[in-house]
């Protein structure tokens, strides 16, 4: 169930981006689009967005990109 919900939310976020609509991201991680916090929380917990089943909080924090610290 979670995989189907996550996949549908990701596809909808991708379509919104293609149509020029704004969408939510997972706190600065580029390419991760979700429709609400419930899906975001489960995807983070289960590690779907990272292609891993178990992602530690340290690994998640290392992947974040913050606008003020991003290099060009």
Secondary structure by P-SEA (a helix, b strand, c coil): caaaaaaaaaaaaaaaaaacbbbbccccccccccccaaaaaaaaaaccccccccccaaaaaaaccccccccc
